[in-house]
Amino acid sequence: MSNFQIGLTVLIGISVFGVVTFYLDFWRETRTQKERE
């Protein structure tokens, strides 16, 4: 693999990890709000 492909893979990995983390936090907040009602 070339340096460009490695950089691209790292960028995609960070993006996916960030989106998943954000989605899990959002899902957890909505679930706790429903339990409070």
C-alpha positions in Angstrom: 0.0 0.0 0.0 1.2 3.5 -0.7 1.3 6.3 1.8 -1.8 7.9 0.2 -3.8 4.7 0.7 -2.7 4.4 4.3 -3.7 8.0 5.0 -7.0 7.5 3.4 -7.7 4.3 5.4 -6.8 6.1 8.6 -9.1 9.0 7.8 -12.0 6.7 7.0 -11.4 4.8 10.2 -11.4 7.9 12.3 -14.6 9.2 10.6 -16.4 5.9 11.1 -15.3 5.7 14.8 -16.5 9.3 15.4 -19.8 8.7 13.8 -20.4 5.5 15.7 -19.4 7.2 19.0 -21.7 10.2 18.3 -24.6 7.8 17.4 -24.1 5.7 20.5 -24.1 8.8 22.7 -27.3 10.2 21.0 -29.1 6.8 21.3 -28.2 6.5 24.9 -29.5 10.0 25.7 -32.8 9.4 24.0 -33.2 6.1 25.8 -32.6 7.7 29.2 -35.0 10.5 28.5 -37.8 7.9 27.7 -37.1 6.1 31.0 -37.5 9.3 33.0 -41.0 10.0 31.8 
